[in-house]
């Protein structure tokens, strides 16, 4: 169970570096996933926060229901 978050974080970092993840893509995904998949989006946002604090903050401002 400890390896899953590490792999997920590495994939997130790779996606950011390769340009597959950005604010527009994440916003679009969040719009389609919320509110039905709130817990999953919230978990992804926590991983994203470790990878890119600025992007996570922007998304949190755009989707206030995710603020902790």
PQR file with spaces between the fields and no chain letter, atoms N, CA, C, O and H, PARSE charges and radii, in Angstrom:
ATOM       1  N    UNK     1       0.814   -1.199    0.000 -0.4000 1.5000
ATOM       2  CA   UNK     1       0.000    0.000    0.000 -0.0000 2.0000
ATOM       3  C    UNK     1       0.857    1.263    0.000  0.5500 1.7000
ATOM       4  O    UNK     1       0.393    2.326   -0.413 -0.5500 1.4000
ATOM       5  N    UNK     2       2.090    1.156    0.455 -0.4000 1.5000
ATOM       6  CA   UNK     2       2.967    2.335    0.501 -0.0000 2.0000
ATOM       7  C    UNK     2       3.536    2.678   -0.872  0.5500 1.7000
ATOM       8  O    UNK     2       3.878    3.834   -1.120 -0.5500 1.4000
ATOM       9  H    UNK     2       2.467    0.293    0.790  0.4000 1.0000
ATOM      10  N    UNK     3       3.643    1.708   -1.758 -0.4000 1.5000
ATOM      11  CA   UNK     3       4.252    1.965   -3.060 -0.0000 2.0000
ATOM      12  C    UNK     3       3.284    2.677   -4.004  0.5500 1.7000
ATOM      13  O    UNK     3       3.727    3.416   -4.884 -0.5500 1.4000
ATOM      14  H    UNK     3       3.365    0.769   -1.556  0.4000 1.0000
ATOM      15  N    UNK     4       1.988    2.476   -3.847 -0.4000 1.5000
ATOM      16  CA   UNK     4       1.005    3.089   -4.741 -0.0000 2.0000
ATOM      17  C    UNK     4       1.116    4.610   -4.783  0.5500 1.7000
ATOM      18  O    UNK     4       1.173    5.176   -5.874 -0.5500 1.4000
ATOM      19  H    UNK     4       1.628    1.875   -3.133  0.4000 1.0000
ATOM      20  N    UNK     5       1.149    5.294   -3.639 -0.4000 1.5000
ATOM      21  CA   UNK     5       1.263    6.767   -3.703 -0.0000 2.0000
ATOM      22  C    UNK     5       2.563    7.230   -4.352  0.5500 1.7000
ATOM      23  O    UNK     5       2.579    8.256   -5.032 -0.5500 1.4000
ATOM      24  H    UNK     5       1.103    4.834   -2.753  0.4000 1.0000
ATOM      25  N    UNK     6       3.652    6.488   -4.155 -0.4000 1.5000
ATOM      26  CA   UNK     6       4.941    6.864   -4.753 -0.0000 2.0000
ATOM      27  C    UNK     6       4.867    6.746   -6.264  0.5500 1.7000
ATOM      28  O    UNK     6       5.305    7.650   -6.976 -0.5500 1.4000
ATOM      29  H    UNK     6       3.639    5.654   -3.603  0.4000 1.0000
ATOM      30  N    UNK     7       4.325    5.657   -6.761 -0.4000 1.5000
ATOM      31  CA   UNK     7       4.182    5.466   -8.206 -0.0000 2.0000
ATOM      32  C    UNK     7       3.268    6.535   -8.786  0.5500 1.7000
ATOM      33  O    UNK     7       3.563    7.105   -9.837 -0.5500 1.4000
ATOM      34  H    UNK     7       3.970    4.923   -6.182  0.4000 1.0000
ATOM      35  N    UNK     8       2.154    6.810   -8.103 -0.4000 1.5000
ATOM      36  CA   UNK     8       1.204    7.814   -8.573 -0.0000 2.0000
ATOM      37  C    UNK     8       1.857    9.192   -8.630  0.5500 1.7000
ATOM      38  O    UNK     8       1.631    9.957   -9.568 -0.5500 1.4000
ATOM      39  H    UNK     8       1.914    6.346   -7.249  0.4000 1.0000
ATOM      40  N    UNK     9       2.668    9.503   -7.620 -0.4000 1.5000
ATOM      41  CA   UNK     9       3.348   10.798   -7.588 -0.0000 2.0000
ATOM      42  C    UNK     9       4.377   10.887   -8.714  0.5500 1.7000
ATOM      43  O    UNK     9       4.503   11.932   -9.352 -0.5500 1.4000
ATOM      44  H    UNK     9       2.852    8.883   -6.858  0.4000 1.0000
ATOM      45  N    UNK    10       5.109    9.809   -8.962 -0.4000 1.5000
ATOM      46  CA   UNK    10       6.086    9.796  -10.054 -0.0000 2.0000
ATOM      47  C    UNK    10       5.396    9.991  -11.400  0.5500 1.7000
ATOM      48  O    UNK    10       5.897   10.721  -12.255 -0.5500 1.4000
ATOM      49  H    UNK    10       5.007    8.960   -8.443  0.4000 1.0000
ATOM      50  N    UNK    11       4.259    9.347  -11.590 -0.4000 1.5000
ATOM      51  CA   UNK    11       3.500    9.503  -12.841 -0.0000 2.0000
ATOM      52  C    UNK    11       2.999   10.929  -12.998  0.5500 1.7000
ATOM      53  O    UNK    11       3.006   11.481  -14.099 -0.5500 1.4000
ATOM      54  H    UNK    11       3.852    8.754  -10.896  0.4000 1.0000
ATOM      55  N    UNK    12       2.563   11.524  -11.890 -0.4000 1.5000
ATOM      56  CA   UNK    12       2.091   12.906  -11.923 -0.0000 2.0000
ATOM      57  C    UNK    12       3.228   13.846  -12.293  0.5500 1.7000
ATOM      58  O    UNK    12       3.056   14.731  -13.131 -0.5500 1.4000
ATOM      59  H    UNK    12       2.558   11.076  -10.996  0.4000 1.0000
ATOM      60  N    UNK    13       4.383   13.660  -11.675 -0.4000 1.5000
ATOM      61  CA   UNK    13       5.553   14.486  -11.991 -0.0000 2.0000
ATOM      62  C    UNK    13       5.943   14.344  -13.462  0.5500 1.7000
ATOM      63  O    UNK    13       6.236   15.333  -14.134 -0.5500 1.4000
ATOM      64  H    UNK    13       4.522   12.942  -10.994  0.4000 1.0000
ATOM      65  N    UNK    14       5.944   13.120  -13.946 -0.4000 1.5000
ATOM      66  CA   UNK    14       6.291   12.882  -15.349 -0.0000 2.0000
ATOM      67  C    UNK    14       5.272   13.553  -16.271  0.5500 1.7000
ATOM      68  O    UNK    14       5.650   14.155  -17.275 -0.5500 1.4000
ATOM      69  H    UNK    14       5.706   12.317  -13.399  0.4000 1.0000
ATOM      70  N    UNK    15       3.998   13.453  -15.940 -0.4000 1.5000
ATOM      71  CA   UNK    15       2.961   14.099  -16.745 -0.0000 2.0000
ATOM      72  C    UNK    15       3.124   15.606  -16.787  0.5500 1.7000
ATOM      73  O    UNK    15       2.915   16.224  -17.831 -0.5500 1.4000
ATOM      74  H    UNK    15       3.691   12.963  -15.124  0.4000 1.0000
ATOM      75  N    UNK    16       3.495   16.206  -15.666 -0.4000 1.5000
ATOM      76  CA   UNK    16       3.728   17.650  -15.618 -0.0000 2.0000
ATOM      77  C    UNK    16       4.938   18.034  -16.468  0.5500 1.7000
ATOM      78  O    UNK    16       4.884   18.994  -17.237 -0.5500 1.4000
ATOM      79  H    UNK    16       3.665   15.705  -14.817  0.4000 1.0000
ATOM      80  N    UNK    17       6.004   17.297  -16.330 -0.4000 1.5000
ATOM      81  CA   UNK    17       7.237   17.608  -17.060 -0.0000 2.0000
ATOM      82  C    UNK    17       7.068   17.430  -18.558  0.5500 1.7000
ATOM      83  O    UNK    17       7.667   18.167  -19.342 -0.5500 1.4000
ATOM      84  H    UNK    17       6.048   16.517  -15.705  0.4000 1.0000
ATOM      85  N    UNK    18       6.261   16.464  -18.963 -0.4000 1.5000
ATOM      86  CA   UNK    18       6.063   16.210  -20.393 -0.0000 2.0000
ATOM      87  C    UNK    18       4.939   17.066  -20.985  0.5500 1.7000
ATOM      88  O    UNK    18       4.690   17.019  -22.190 -0.5500 1.4000
ATOM      89  H    UNK    18       5.775   15.866  -18.327  0.4000 1.0000
ATOM      90  N    UNK    19       4.273   17.836  -20.151 -0.4000 1.5000
ATOM      91  CA   UNK    19       3.217   18.703  -20.648 -0.0000 2.0000
ATOM      92  C    UNK    19       1.866   18.040  -20.811  0.5500 1.7000
ATOM      93  O    UNK    19       0.947   18.628  -21.381 -0.5500 1.4000
ATOM      94  H    UNK    19       4.475   17.874  -19.172  0.4000 1.0000
ATOM      95  N    UNK    20       1.736   16.814  -20.312 -0.4000 1.5000
ATOM      96  CA   UNK    20       0.452   16.113  -20.403 -0.0000 2.0000
ATOM      97  C    UNK    20      -0.537   16.593  -19.347  0.5500 1.7000
ATOM      98  O    UNK    20      -1.746   16.427  -19.504 -0.5500 1.4000
ATOM      99  H    UNK    20       2.482   16.336  -19.849  0.4000 1.0000
ATOM     100  N    UNK    21      -0.025   17.183  -18.280 -0.4000 1.5000
ATOM     101  CA   UNK    21      -0.868   17.740  -17.226 -0.0000 2.0000
ATOM     102  C    UNK    21      -0.579   19.228  -17.117  0.5500 1.7000
ATOM     103  O    UNK    21       0.574   19.649  -17.021 -0.5500 1.4000
ATOM     104  H    UNK    21       0.957   17.318  -18.153  0.4000 1.0000
ATOM     105  N    UNK    22      -1.635   20.007  -17.133 -0.4000 1.5000
ATOM     106  CA   UNK    22      -1.500   21.451  -16.943 -0.0000 2.0000
ATOM     107  C    UNK    22      -2.806   21.954  -16.325  0.5500 1.7000
ATOM     108  O    UNK    22      -3.723   21.175  -16.066 -0.5500 1.4000
ATOM     109  H    UNK    22      -2.571   19.666  -17.211  0.4000 1.0000
ATOM     110  N    UNK    23      -2.875   23.247  -16.097 -0.4000 1.5000
ATOM     111  CA   UNK    23      -4.053   23.805  -15.434 -0.0000 2.0000
ATOM     112  C    UNK    23      -5.332   23.571  -16.240  0.5500 1.7000
ATOM     113  O    UNK    23      -6.371   23.228  -15.676 -0.5500 1.4000
ATOM     114  H    UNK    23      -2.130   23.880  -16.308  0.4000 1.0000
ATOM     115  N    UNK    24      -5.255   23.754  -17.537 -0.4000 1.5000
ATOM     116  CA   UNK    24      -6.442   23.594  -18.375 -0.0000 2.0000
ATOM     117  C    UNK    24      -6.940   22.145  -18.366  0.5500 1.7000
ATOM     118  O    UNK    24      -8.140   21.898  -18.236 -0.5500 1.4000
ATOM     119  H    UNK    24      -4.411   24.033  -17.995  0.4000 1.0000
ATOM     120  N    UNK    25      -6.037   21.210  -18.501 -0.4000 1.5000
ATOM     121  CA   UNK    25      -6.425   19.795  -18.519 -0.0000 2.0000
ATOM     122  C    UNK    25      -6.999   19.373  -17.173  0.5500 1.7000
ATOM     123  O    UNK    25      -8.021   18.690  -17.113 -0.5500 1.4000
ATOM     124  H    UNK    25      -5.063   21.410  -18.607  0.4000 1.0000
ATOM     125  N    UNK    26      -6.332   19.785  -16.086 -0.4000 1.5000
ATOM     126  CA   UNK    26      -6.817   19.427  -14.750 -0.0000 2.0000
ATOM     127  C    UNK    26      -8.180   20.065  -14.473  0.5500 1.7000
ATOM     128  O    UNK    26      -9.059   19.425  -13.897 -0.5500 1.4000
ATOM     129  H    UNK    26      -5.501   20.340  -16.134  0.4000 1.0000
ATOM     130  N    UNK    27      -8.356   21.316  -14.878 -0.4000 1.5000
ATOM     131  CA   UNK    27      -9.642   21.995  -14.675 -0.0000 2.0000
ATOM     132  C    UNK    27     -10.764   21.281  -15.412  0.5500 1.7000
ATOM     133  O    UNK    27     -11.852   21.090  -14.867 -0.5500 1.4000
ATOM     134  H    UNK    27      -7.641   21.837  -15.346  0.4000 1.0000
ATOM     135  N    UNK    28     -10.500   20.893  -16.633 -0.4000 1.5000
ATOM     136  CA   UNK    28     -11.504   20.176  -17.425 -0.0000 2.0000
ATOM     137  C    UNK    28     -11.859   18.848  -16.757  0.5500 1.7000
ATOM     138  O    UNK    28     -13.031   18.485  -16.658 -0.5500 1.4000
ATOM     139  H    UNK    28      -9.617   21.047  -17.076  0.4000 1.0000
ATOM     140  N    UNK    29     -10.840   18.135  -16.303 -0.4000 1.5000
ATOM     141  CA   UNK    29     -11.088   16.858  -15.629 -0.0000 2.0000
ATOM     142  C    UNK    29     -11.892   17.067  -14.350  0.5500 1.7000
ATOM     143  O    UNK    29     -12.843   16.332  -14.083 -0.5500 1.4000
ATOM     144  H    UNK    29      -9.888   18.429  -16.383  0.4000 1.0000
ATOM     145  N    UNK    30     -11.511   18.067  -13.562 -0.4000 1.5000
ATOM     146  CA   UNK    30     -12.213   18.334  -12.308 -0.0000 2.0000
ATOM     147  C    UNK    30     -13.681   18.680  -12.575  0.5500 1.7000
ATOM     148  O    UNK    30     -14.563   18.223  -11.849 -0.5500 1.4000
ATOM     149  H    UNK    30     -10.738   18.664  -13.779  0.4000 1.0000
ATOM     150  N    UNK    31     -13.947   19.477  -13.604 -0.4000 1.5000
ATOM     151  CA   UNK    31     -15.330   19.855  -13.927 -0.0000 2.0000
ATOM     152  C    UNK    31     -16.169   18.631  -14.236  0.5500 1.7000
ATOM     153  O    UNK    31     -17.346   18.570  -13.880 -0.5500 1.4000
ATOM     154  H    UNK    31     -13.231   19.848  -14.194  0.4000 1.0000
ATOM     155  N    UNK    32     -15.562   17.652  -14.900 -0.4000 1.5000
ATOM     156  CA   UNK    32     -16.306   16.455  -15.278 -0.0000 2.0000
ATOM     157  C    UNK    32     -16.407   15.427  -14.156  0.5500 1.7000
ATOM     158  O    UNK    32     -17.330   14.613  -14.141 -0.5500 1.4000
ATOM     159  H    UNK    32     -14.606   17.701  -15.188  0.4000 1.0000
ATOM     160  N    UNK    33     -15.470   15.459  -13.225 -0.4000 1.5000
ATOM     161  CA   UNK    33     -15.458   14.457  -12.162 -0.0000 2.0000
ATOM     162  C    UNK    33     -16.189   14.894  -10.894  0.5500 1.7000
ATOM     163  O    UNK    33     -16.714   14.061  -10.156 -0.5500 1.4000
ATOM     164  H    UNK    33     -14.720   16.120  -13.237  0.4000 1.0000
ATOM     165  N    UNK    34     -16.220   16.190  -10.648 -0.4000 1.5000
ATOM     166  CA   UNK    34     -16.884   16.686   -9.438 -0.0000 2.0000
ATOM     167  C    UNK    34     -18.374   16.852   -9.671  0.5500 1.7000
ATOM     168  O    UNK    34     -18.750   17.211  -10.786 -0.5500 1.4000
ATOM     169  H    UNK    34     -15.794   16.867  -11.247  0.4000 1.0000
ATOM     170  N    UNK    35     -19.210   16.628   -8.748 -0.4000 1.5000
ATOM     171  CA   UNK    35     -18.979   16.205   -7.363 -0.0000 2.0000
ATOM     172  C    UNK    35     -19.004   14.697   -7.178  0.5500 1.7000
ATOM     173  O    UNK    35     -18.769   14.220   -6.068 -0.5500 1.4000
ATOM     174  H    UNK    35     -18.905   16.335   -7.841  0.4000 1.0000
ATOM     175  N    UNK    36     -19.281   13.929   -8.228 -0.4000 1.5000
ATOM     176  CA   UNK    36     -19.437   12.477   -8.074 -0.0000 2.0000
ATOM     177  C    UNK    36     -18.181   11.777   -7.566  0.5500 1.7000
ATOM     178  O    UNK    36     -18.269   10.809   -6.811 -0.5500 1.4000
ATOM     179  H    UNK    36     -19.472   14.317   -9.129  0.4000 1.0000
ATOM     180  N    UNK    37     -17.029   12.258   -7.973 -0.4000 1.5000
ATOM     181  CA   UNK    37     -15.771   11.610   -7.602 -0.0000 2.0000
ATOM     182  C    UNK    37     -14.914   12.542   -6.747  0.5500 1.7000
ATOM     183  O    UNK    37     -13.709   12.675   -6.963 -0.5500 1.4000
ATOM     184  H    UNK    37     -16.958   13.045   -8.587  0.4000 1.0000
ATOM     185  N    UNK    38     -15.556   13.178   -5.780 -0.4000 1.5000
ATOM     186  CA   UNK    38     -14.902   14.167   -4.937 -0.0000 2.0000
ATOM     187  C    UNK    38     -13.649   13.602   -4.258  0.5500 1.7000
ATOM     188  O    UNK    38     -12.595   14.237   -4.281 -0.5500 1.4000
ATOM     189  H    UNK    38     -16.535   13.070   -5.605  0.4000 1.0000
ATOM     190  N    UNK    39     -13.758   12.422   -3.659 -0.4000 1.5000
ATOM     191  CA   UNK    39     -12.633   11.833   -2.920 -0.0000 2.0000
ATOM     192  C    UNK    39     -11.441   11.567   -3.838  0.5500 1.7000
ATOM     193  O    UNK    39     -10.295   11.781   -3.442 -0.5500 1.4000
ATOM     194  H    UNK    39     -14.615   11.906   -3.640  0.4000 1.0000
ATOM     195  N    UNK    40     -11.702   11.107   -5.051 -0.4000 1.5000
ATOM     196  CA   UNK    40     -10.618   10.837   -5.997 -0.0000 2.0000
ATOM     197  C    UNK    40      -9.945   12.125   -6.443  0.5500 1.7000
ATOM     198  O    UNK    40      -8.719   12.187   -6.535 -0.5500 1.4000
ATOM     199  H    UNK    40     -12.633   10.934   -5.373  0.4000 1.0000
ATOM     200  N    UNK    41     -10.732   13.142   -6.717 -0.4000 1.5000
ATOM     201  CA   UNK    41     -10.176   14.436   -7.127 -0.0000 2.0000
ATOM     202  C    UNK    41      -9.370   15.029   -5.982  0.5500 1.7000
ATOM     203  O    UNK    41      -8.292   15.583   -6.196 -0.5500 1.4000
ATOM     204  H    UNK    41     -11.728   13.091   -6.642  0.4000 1.0000
ATOM     205  N    UNK    42      -9.887   14.915   -4.783 -0.4000 1.5000
ATOM     206  CA   UNK    42      -9.187   15.433   -3.610 -0.0000 2.0000
ATOM     207  C    UNK    42      -7.848   14.710   -3.411  0.5500 1.7000
ATOM     208  O    UNK    42      -6.840   15.342   -3.095 -0.5500 1.4000
ATOM     209  H    UNK    42     -10.763   14.465   -4.610  0.4000 1.0000
ATOM     210  N    UNK    43      -7.842   13.406   -3.595 -0.4000 1.5000
ATOM     211  CA   UNK    43      -6.596   12.634   -3.476 -0.0000 2.0000
ATOM     212  C    UNK    43      -5.592   13.053   -4.543  0.5500 1.7000
ATOM     213  O    UNK    43      -4.407   13.219   -4.257 -0.5500 1.4000
ATOM     214  H    UNK    43      -8.660   12.892   -3.852  0.4000 1.0000
ATOM     215  N    UNK    44      -6.069   13.221   -5.767 -0.4000 1.5000
ATOM     216  CA   UNK    44      -5.181   13.656   -6.841 -0.0000 2.0000
ATOM     217  C    UNK    44      -4.613   15.042   -6.536  0.5500 1.7000
ATOM     218  O    UNK    44      -3.434   15.295   -6.781 -0.5500 1.4000
ATOM     219  H    UNK    44      -7.032   13.086   -5.999  0.4000 1.0000
ATOM     220  N    UNK    45      -5.436   15.930   -6.007 -0.4000 1.5000
ATOM     221  CA   UNK    45      -4.979   17.276   -5.683 -0.0000 2.0000
ATOM     222  C    UNK    45      -3.878   17.244   -4.632  0.5500 1.7000
ATOM     223  O    UNK    45      -2.951   18.052   -4.694 -0.5500 1.4000
ATOM     224  H    UNK    45      -6.394   15.724   -5.807  0.4000 1.0000
ATOM     225  N    UNK    46      -3.956   16.346   -3.686 -0.4000 1.5000
ATOM     226  CA   UNK    46      -2.911   16.219   -2.666 -0.0000 2.0000
ATOM     227  C    UNK    46      -1.591   15.762   -3.296  0.5500 1.7000
ATOM     228  O    UNK    46      -0.526   16.269   -2.945 -0.5500 1.4000
ATOM     229  H    UNK    46      -4.709   15.689   -3.636  0.4000 1.0000
ATOM     230  N    UNK    47      -1.663   14.818   -4.213 -0.4000 1.5000
ATOM     231  CA   UNK    47      -0.460   14.369   -4.920 -0.0000 2.0000
ATOM     232  C    UNK    47       0.080   15.505   -5.763  0.5500 1.7000
ATOM     233  O    UNK    47       1.288   15.744   -5.791 -0.5500 1.4000
ATOM     234  H    UNK    47      -2.529   14.406   -4.499  0.4000 1.0000
ATOM     235  N    UNK    48      -0.798   16.200   -6.441 -0.4000 1.5000
ATOM     236  CA   UNK    48      -0.399   17.328   -7.280 -0.0000 2.0000
ATOM     237  C    UNK    48       0.253   18.426   -6.444  0.5500 1.7000
ATOM     238  O    UNK    48       1.203   19.066   -6.894 -0.5500 1.4000
ATOM     239  H    UNK    48      -1.779   16.007   -6.418  0.4000 1.0000
ATOM     240  N    UNK    49      -0.247   18.646   -5.240 -0.4000 1.5000
ATOM     241  CA   UNK    49       0.308   19.671   -4.355 -0.0000 2.0000
ATOM     242  C    UNK    49       1.788   19.395   -4.069  0.5500 1.7000
ATOM     243  O    UNK    49       2.594   20.324   -3.999 -0.5500 1.4000
ATOM     244  H    UNK    49      -1.020   18.127   -4.874  0.4000 1.0000
ATOM     245  N    UNK    50       2.137   18.128   -3.905 -0.4000 1.5000
ATOM     246  CA   UNK    50       3.534   17.773   -3.659 -0.0000 2.0000
ATOM     247  C    UNK    50       4.382   17.961   -4.910  0.5500 1.7000
ATOM     248  O    UNK    50       5.574   18.252   -4.814 -0.5500 1.4000
ATOM     249  H    UNK    50       1.483   17.374   -3.961  0.4000 1.0000
ATOM     250  N    UNK    51       3.784   17.799   -6.063 -0.4000 1.5000
ATOM     251  CA   UNK    51       4.518   17.929   -7.316 -0.0000 2.0000
ATOM     252  C    UNK    51       4.596   19.372   -7.801  0.5500 1.7000
ATOM     253  O    UNK    51       5.632   19.802   -8.306 -0.5500 1.4000
ATOM     254  H    UNK    51       2.815   17.563   -6.141  0.4000 1.0000
ATOM     255  N    UNK    52       3.499   20.124   -7.648 -0.4000 1.5000
ATOM     256  CA   UNK    52       3.451   21.505   -8.147 -0.0000 2.0000
ATOM     257  C    UNK    52       2.474   22.310   -7.282  0.5500 1.7000
ATOM     258  O    UNK    52       1.273   22.356   -7.550 -0.5500 1.4000
ATOM     259  H    UNK    52       2.657   19.774   -7.237  0.4000 1.0000
ATOM     260  N    UNK    53       3.012   22.929   -6.261 -0.4000 1.5000
ATOM     261  CA   UNK    53       2.200   23.682   -5.299 -0.0000 2.0000
ATOM     262  C    UNK    53       1.403   24.793   -5.973  0.5500 1.7000
ATOM     263  O    UNK    53       0.240   25.014   -5.636 -0.5500 1.4000
ATOM     264  H    UNK    53       3.988   22.892   -6.044  0.4000 1.0000
ATOM     265  N    UNK    54       2.019   25.489   -6.920 -0.4000 1.5000
ATOM     266  CA   UNK    54       1.361   26.607   -7.593 -0.0000 2.0000
ATOM     267  C    UNK    54       0.133   26.144   -8.364  0.5500 1.7000
ATOM     268  O    UNK    54      -0.930   26.759   -8.270 -0.5500 1.4000
ATOM     269  H    UNK    54       2.964   25.310   -7.193  0.4000 1.0000
ATOM     270  N    UNK    55       0.271   25.072   -9.119 -0.4000 1.5000
ATOM     271  CA   UNK    55      -0.859   24.536   -9.885 -0.0000 2.0000
ATOM     272  C    UNK    55      -1.967   24.065   -8.945  0.5500 1.7000
ATOM     273  O    UNK    55      -3.147   24.310   -9.197 -0.5500 1.4000
ATOM     274  H    UNK    55       1.134   24.572   -9.195  0.4000 1.0000
ATOM     275  N    UNK    56      -1.590   23.398   -7.877 -0.4000 1.5000
ATOM     276  CA   UNK    56      -2.593   22.931   -6.907 -0.0000 2.0000
ATOM     277  C    UNK    56      -3.345   24.112   -6.301  0.5500 1.7000
ATOM     278  O    UNK    56      -4.563   24.051   -6.133 -0.5500 1.4000
ATOM     279  H    UNK    56      -0.632   23.199   -7.672  0.4000 1.0000
ATOM     280  N    UNK    57      -2.631   25.180   -5.975 -0.4000 1.5000
ATOM     281  CA   UNK    57      -3.286   26.369   -5.417 -0.0000 2.0000
ATOM     282  C    UNK    57      -4.263   26.991   -6.409  0.5500 1.7000
ATOM     283  O    UNK    57      -5.360   27.400   -6.027 -0.5500 1.4000
ATOM     284  H    UNK    57      -1.642   25.230   -6.112  0.4000 1.0000
ATOM     285  N    UNK    58      -3.874   27.064   -7.676 -0.4000 1.5000
ATOM     286  CA   UNK    58      -4.755   27.624   -8.710 -0.0000 2.0000
ATOM     287  C    UNK    58      -6.032   26.796   -8.846  0.5500 1.7000
ATOM     288  O    UNK    58      -7.129   27.344   -8.958 -0.5500 1.4000
ATOM     289  H    UNK    58      -2.983   26.731   -7.986  0.4000 1.0000
ATOM     290  N    UNK    59      -5.880   25.490   -8.835 -0.4000 1.5000
ATOM     291  CA   UNK    59      -7.043   24.615   -8.974 -0.0000 2.0000
ATOM     292  C    UNK    59      -7.948   24.708   -7.747  0.5500 1.7000
ATOM     293  O    UNK    59      -9.173   24.662   -7.857 -0.5500 1.4000
ATOM     294  H    UNK    59      -4.989   25.045   -8.744  0.4000 1.0000
ATOM     295  N    UNK    60      -7.329   24.837   -6.590 -0.4000 1.5000
ATOM     296  CA   UNK    60      -8.118   24.975   -5.369 -0.0000 2.0000
ATOM     297  C    UNK    60      -8.933   26.263   -5.374  0.5500 1.7000
ATOM     298  O    UNK    60     -10.062   26.294   -4.884 -0.5500 1.4000
ATOM     299  H    UNK    60      -6.334   24.873   -6.501  0.4000 1.0000
ATOM     300  N    UNK    61      -8.359   27.322   -5.930 -0.4000 1.5000
ATOM     301  CA   UNK    61      -9.086   28.591   -6.030 -0.0000 2.0000
ATOM     302  C    UNK    61     -10.237   28.459   -7.029  0.5500 1.7000
ATOM     303  O    UNK    61     -11.311   29.022   -6.819 -0.5500 1.4000
ATOM     304  H    UNK    61      -7.442   27.298   -6.329  0.4000 1.0000
ATOM     305  N    UNK    62     -10.015   27.728   -8.094 -0.4000 1.5000
ATOM     306  CA   UNK    62     -11.047   27.564   -9.125 -0.0000 2.0000
ATOM     307  C    UNK    62     -12.178   26.647   -8.655  0.5500 1.7000
ATOM     308  O    UNK    62     -13.324   26.786   -9.081 -0.5500 1.4000
ATOM     309  H    UNK    62      -9.142   27.271   -8.265  0.4000 1.0000
ATOM     310  N    UNK    63     -11.834   25.712   -7.772 -0.4000 1.5000
ATOM     311  CA   UNK    63     -12.808   24.762   -7.248 -0.0000 2.0000
ATOM     312  C    UNK    63     -12.804   24.851   -5.721  0.5500 1.7000
ATOM     313  O    UNK    63     -12.196   24.018   -5.049 -0.5500 1.4000
ATOM     314  H    UNK    63     -10.902   25.600   -7.426  0.4000 1.0000
ATOM     315  N    UNK    64     -13.482   25.860   -5.176 -0.4000 1.5000
ATOM     316  CA   UNK    64     -13.437   26.102   -3.718 -0.0000 2.0000
ATOM     317  C    UNK    64     -13.938   24.949   -2.864  0.5500 1.7000
ATOM     318  O    UNK    64     -13.594   24.870   -1.685 -0.5500 1.4000
ATOM     319  H    UNK    64     -13.976   26.537   -5.722  0.4000 1.0000
ATOM     320  N    UNK    65     -14.733   24.062   -3.419 -0.4000 1.5000
ATOM     321  CA   UNK    65     -15.226   22.938   -2.622 -0.0000 2.0000
ATOM     322  C    UNK    65     -14.086   21.987   -2.232  0.5500 1.7000
ATOM     323  O    UNK    65     -14.249   21.156   -1.338 -0.5500 1.4000
ATOM     324  H    UNK    65     -15.012   24.126   -4.378  0.4000 1.0000
ATOM     325  N    UNK    66     -12.939   22.109   -2.899 -0.4000 1.5000
ATOM     326  CA   UNK    66     -11.804   21.243   -2.604 -0.0000 2.0000
ATOM     327  C    UNK    66     -10.903   21.781   -1.503  0.5500 1.7000
ATOM     328  O    UNK    66      -9.999   21.081   -1.048 -0.5500 1.4000
ATOM     329  H    UNK    66     -12.807   22.784   -3.625  0.4000 1.0000
ATOM     330  N    UNK    67     -11.134   23.000   -1.074 -0.4000 1.5000
ATOM     331  CA   UNK    67     -10.277   23.574   -0.033 -0.0000 2.0000
ATOM     332  C    UNK    67     -10.402   22.783    1.249  0.5500 1.7000
ATOM     333  O    UNK    67     -11.495   22.432    1.693 -0.5500 1.4000
ATOM     334  H    UNK    67     -11.869   23.569   -1.443  0.4000 1.0000
ATOM     335  N    UNK    68      -9.245   22.515    1.828 -0.4000 1.5000
ATOM     336  CA   UNK    68      -9.209   21.718    3.052 -0.0000 2.0000
ATOM     337  C    UNK    68      -9.384   22.622    4.262  0.5500 1.7000
ATOM     338  O    UNK    68      -9.382   22.142    5.396 -0.5500 1.4000
ATOM     339  H    UNK    68      -8.357   22.800    1.468  0.4000 1.0000
